[in-house]
């Protein structure tokens, strides 16, 4: 089972592989904030550290929005991510 951790709070959780991070974060107390929940606003931009394959690569649309939202390396839109491996998530 993938392990999801939030360094800012010290919380960590085990989730089934294939868990949508939007669903997980909305049903658990996490430090990630959401706006549109569709990858259009950038509110959930977070730095995600993980091994290759733990989440899918960012789409061109996600990369464009992230370039407007943050300059932090490793930033992703949590609402679009599905956990297939261990993730460390730090909101921007």
C-alpha positions in Angstrom: 0.0 0.0 0.0 1.3 3.5 -0.8 2.2 5.7 2.1 1.1 9.4 1.9 2.9 11.8 4.2 2.5 15.5 4.9 5.8 16.9 6.4 4.1 20.1 7.5 1.9 18.2 9.9 3.8 15.0 10.4 0.8 13.0 9.5 1.1 9.9 7.3 -1.5 7.5 5.9 -1.5 4.2 4.0 -3.9 4.1 1.0 -4.8 1.5 -1.6 -2.9 1.9 -4.9 -5.0 3.9 -7.3 -6.4 6.3 -4.7 -7.3 9.7 -6.1 -5.6 12.3 -4.0 -8.5 14.7 -4.3 -10.9 12.2 -2.7 -8.4 11.2 0.0 -7.6 14.8 1.0 -11.3 15.8 1.1 -12.2 12.9 3.4 -9.2 13.3 5.7 -7.7 16.2 7.6 -4.8 17.2 5.4 -3.1 20.6 4.8 -4.0 20.7 1.1 -6.6 23.3 0.1 -8.8 23.0 -3.0 -10.7 25.5 -5.1 -12.1 24.2 -8.4 -11.1 20.5 -7.9 -10.6 20.2 -11.6 -7.0 21.4 -12.2 -7.9 24.8 -13.4 -7.2 27.2 -10.4 -3.9 26.0 -8.9 -5.1 26.3 -5.3 -3.9 22.7 -4.5 -0.4 23.2 -6.0 2.0 21.3 -3.8 5.5 20.0 -3.9 5.3 16.2 -4.3 8.4 14.1 -3.7 8.1 10.5 -4.9 9.7 7.8 -6.9 9.1 7.5 -10.6 5.8 5.9 -11.3 4.2 6.8 -8.0 2.0 9.3 -9.9 1.5 9.9 -13.6 3.5 12.6 -15.4 1.9 16.0 -15.5 -0.1 16.9 -18.6 0.8 19.9 -20.7 -2.2 21.8 -19.3 -1.0 21.1 -15.7 2.5 22.2 -16.5 1.2 25.5 -17.9 -0.9 26.2 -14.9 1.9 25.3 -12.5 4.2 27.7 -14.3 1.7 30.5 -13.6 1.2 29.4 -10.0 4.6 28.5 -8.5 8.3 28.2 -9.4 8.9 25.4 -6.9 10.5 22.3 -8.5 8.4 19.2 -8.1 5.1 21.1 -7.8 1.9 19.3 -8.9 -1.8 19.8 -8.7 -2.9 17.4 -6.0 -6.5 17.3 -7.3 -5.2 15.6 -10.5 -2.9 13.0 -8.8 -3.6 9.4 -8.2 -1.4 7.6 -5.7 0.3 4.5 -7.0 3.3 4.7 -4.7 4.7 6.6 -1.7 4.1 10.4 -1.8 5.4 13.2 0.4 3.1 16.2 -0.1 4.0 19.8 0.9 1.5 22.5 -0.1 3.0 25.6 -1.7 
